[in-house]
Amino acid sequence: MNVMFLCESLEPEKGLVFPNELDDYCGFPGMFIIEEKQGKLDEEYVFEAFSGDKKISLALQRYDGNTFYAKFGKDIFYFMAYSSKYFYAGKMNCLKNHNPFWILAPVNTKQLEDVCQKHEFFFVGSVD
């Protein structure tokens, strides 16, 4: 499964949607989401990203418990997965009645930002 980039719907109590499911005039605070399968998190997820203008895919691998990491060159990024109350409320039938979602957050935001700037690198996640 890929890491998804989802946003709160216009009515947050309705759940999460992909950015392209929001109205054109909406700004959106998004979050990176992974889905648990069979009551647990997978050992690996695919994280889509850009390095300069080149789209790449990184393996987001479990490190320990709810901690994951991705490697880009010699740099390693760590993320924590946090259980979420959110659910998918958009139009894609394959995500309806889904397994629980977990939110990914960087362990060290400054380190992640420094490496991303150095390599013109940014994570995008699946957006549709």
Sine and cosine of phi, psi and omega as CSV:
sin_phi,cos_phi,sin_psi,cos_psi,sin_omega,cos_omega
0.00,0.00,0.54,-0.84,0.06,-1.00
-1.00,0.05,0.40,-0.92,0.21,-0.98
-0.96,0.28,0.76,-0.65,-0.03,-1.00
-0.97,-0.23,0.50,-0.87,0.11,-0.99
-0.95,-0.32,0.95,-0.31,-0.04,-1.00
-0.86,-0.50,0.37,-0.93,-0.03,-1.00
-0.80,-0.60,0.40,-0.92,0.13,-0.99
-0.92,0.40,0.67,-0.74,0.08,-1.00
-0.92,0.39,0.16,-0.99,0.00,-1.00
-0.85,0.53,-0.48,0.88,0.10,-1.00
-0.91,-0.41,1.00,-0.10,-0.14,-0.99
-0.77,0.63,-0.53,0.85,0.00,-1.00
-0.92,0.39,-0.22,0.97,0.02,-1.00
-0.99,0.10,-0.23,0.97,0.08,-1.00
0.91,-0.40,-0.37,-0.93,-0.09,-1.00
-0.96,-0.29,0.48,-0.88,0.04,-1.00
-0.63,-0.77,0.29,-0.96,0.14,-0.99
-0.96,0.27,0.45,-0.89,-0.01,-1.00
-0.81,0.59,-0.60,0.80,-0.03,-1.00
-0.96,0.28,-0.06,1.00,0.08,-1.00
-1.00,-0.09,-0.03,1.00,0.09,-1.00
-1.00,0.02,0.39,-0.92,0.10,-1.00
-0.89,0.45,0.48,-0.88,-0.07,-1.00
-0.85,0.53,-0.53,0.85,-0.09,-1.00
-0.99,0.11,0.00,1.00,-0.07,-1.00
-1.00,0.03,0.70,-0.72,0.26,-0.97
-1.00,0.05,0.26,-0.97,-0.01,-1.00
-0.50,-0.87,0.75,-0.66,0.22,-0.97
-1.00,0.06,0.88,-0.48,-0.05,-1.00
-0.97,-0.26,0.17,-0.99,0.04,-1.00
-0.56,-0.83,0.47,-0.88,0.06,-1.00
-1.00,0.05,0.75,-0.66,-0.14,-0.99
-0.81,-0.58,0.65,-0.76,0.21,-0.98
-0.84,-0.54,0.33,-0.94,-0.06,-1.00
-0.90,-0.44,0.70,-0.71,0.07,-1.00
-0.99,0.16,0.48,-0.87,0.02,-1.00
-0.82,-0.58,0.71,-0.71,0.05,-1.00
0.77,0.63,0.66,0.75,0.09,-1.00
0.99,0.17,0.14,0.99,0.03,-1.00
-0.49,-0.87,0.28,-0.96,0.05,-1.00
-0.98,0.19,0.55,-0.84,0.07,-1.00
-0.92,0.38,0.27,-0.96,0.07,-1.00
-0.98,0.20,-0.39,0.92,-0.05,-1.00
-0.51,-0.86,0.61,-0.79,0.11,-0.99
-0.77,-0.64,0.38,-0.93,0.07,-1.00
-0.99,-0.15,0.77,-0.64,-0.03,-1.00
-0.91,-0.42,0.93,-0.37,0.02,-1.00
-0.98,0.19,0.60,-0.80,-0.08,-1.00
-0.45,-0.89,0.16,-0.99,0.13,-0.99
-0.84,-0.55,0.65,-0.76,0.17,-0.99
-0.86,-0.52,0.95,-0.30,-0.18,-0.98
0.90,0.43,-0.83,-0.56,0.03,-1.00
-0.96,-0.27,0.22,0.98,-0.03,-1.00
-0.98,-0.19,0.83,-0.56,0.05,-1.00
-0.98,0.17,0.73,-0.68,0.00,-1.00
-0.73,-0.68,0.25,-0.97,0.10,-0.99
-0.84,-0.54,0.72,-0.69,0.02,-1.00
-0.90,-0.43,0.56,-0.83,0.11,-0.99
-0.99,0.10,0.84,-0.54,0.10,-0.99
-0.99,-0.14,0.95,-0.31,-0.14,-0.99
-0.94,-0.33,0.54,-0.84,0.03,-1.00
-0.93,0.36,0.71,-0.70,0.03,-1.00
-0.98,-0.21,-0.82,0.57,-0.03,-1.00
-0.29,-0.96,0.80,-0.60,0.02,-1.00
0.84,0.54,-0.89,-0.46,0.01,-1.00
-0.99,-0.17,0.28,0.96,0.02,-1.00
-0.99,-0.15,0.71,-0.71,0.01,-1.00
-0.80,-0.60,0.31,-0.95,0.08,-1.00
-0.62,-0.79,0.42,-0.91,0.11,-0.99
-0.74,-0.67,0.61,-0.79,0.02,-1.00
-0.94,-0.33,0.69,-0.73,0.12,-0.99
-0.73,-0.68,0.96,-0.28,-0.11,-0.99
0.89,0.46,-0.80,-0.60,0.02,-1.00
-1.00,-0.01,-0.09,1.00,-0.05,-1.00
-1.00,-0.02,0.61,-0.79,0.03,-1.00
-0.85,-0.53,0.70,-0.71,0.04,-1.00
-0.91,-0.40,0.73,-0.69,0.05,-1.00
-0.95,-0.32,0.61,-0.79,0.02,-1.00
-0.73,-0.69,0.55,-0.83,0.15,-0.99
-0.97,-0.25,0.61,-0.79,0.09,-1.00
-0.97,-0.23,0.79,-0.62,-0.01,-1.00
-0.89,-0.46,0.74,-0.67,0.04,-1.00
-0.84,0.55,0.61,-0.80,-0.11,-0.99
-0.81,-0.58,0.51,-0.86,0.10,-1.00
-1.00,0.04,-0.14,0.99,-0.09,-1.00
-0.96,0.27,0.40,-0.92,0.11,-0.99
-0.66,-0.75,0.25,-0.97,0.00,-1.00
-0.99,0.12,0.77,-0.64,-0.05,-1.00
-0.83,-0.55,0.29,0.96,-0.05,-1.00
-1.00,0.00,-0.39,-0.92,-0.16,-0.99
-0.99,-0.11,-0.19,0.98,-0.06,-1.00
-0.98,0.18,0.92,-0.39,-0.06,-1.00
-0.88,0.48,-0.50,0.86,-0.06,-1.00
-0.92,0.39,-0.30,0.95,0.02,-1.00
-0.98,-0.20,-0.10,1.00,0.03,-1.00
-0.97,0.25,0.51,-0.86,-0.07,-1.00
0.82,0.57,0.68,0.73,-0.07,-1.00
-0.99,0.16,0.10,-0.99,0.16,-0.99
-0.97,0.23,0.23,-0.97,0.00,-1.00
-0.85,0.52,0.59,-0.81,0.05,-1.00
-1.00,-0.06,0.50,-0.87,0.11,-0.99
-0.81,-0.58,0.64,-0.77,0.02,-1.00
-1.00,-0.05,0.73,-0.69,0.07,-1.00
-0.99,-0.10,0.73,-0.68,0.06,-1.00
-0.72,-0.70,0.65,-0.76,0.02,-1.00
-0.90,0.43,0.59,-0.81,0.04,-1.00
-0.96,0.29,-0.66,0.75,-0.01,-1.00
-0.79,-0.62,1.00,-0.07,-0.09,-1.00
-0.88,0.48,-0.68,0.74,-0.03,-1.00
-0.89,0.45,-0.72,0.69,0.01,-1.00
-0.87,0.50,-0.69,0.73,0.02,-1.00
-0.89,0.47,-0.71,0.70,0.01,-1.00
-0.89,0.46,-0.66,0.75,0.01,-1.00
-0.88,0.48,-0.72,0.70,-0.01,-1.00
-0.92,0.38,-0.65,0.76,0.01,-1.00
-0.89,0.46,-0.67,0.75,0.03,-1.00
-0.92,0.39,-0.65,0.76,0.00,-1.00
-0.87,0.50,-0.61,0.79,-0.08,-1.00
-0.96,-0.26,0.15,0.99,-0.12,-0.99
0.74,0.67,0.80,0.59,-0.16,-0.99
-0.89,-0.45,0.69,-0.73,0.15,-0.99
-0.48,-0.88,0.57,-0.82,0.01,-1.00
-0.99,0.13,0.63,-0.78,0.06,-1.00
-0.87,-0.49,-0.51,0.86,-0.09,-1.00
0.93,0.38,0.17,-0.99,0.08,-1.00
-0.97,0.24,0.76,-0.65,-0.06,-1.00
-0.91,-0.42,0.12,0.99,0.14,-0.99
-0.24,-0.97,0.00,0.00,0.00,0.00
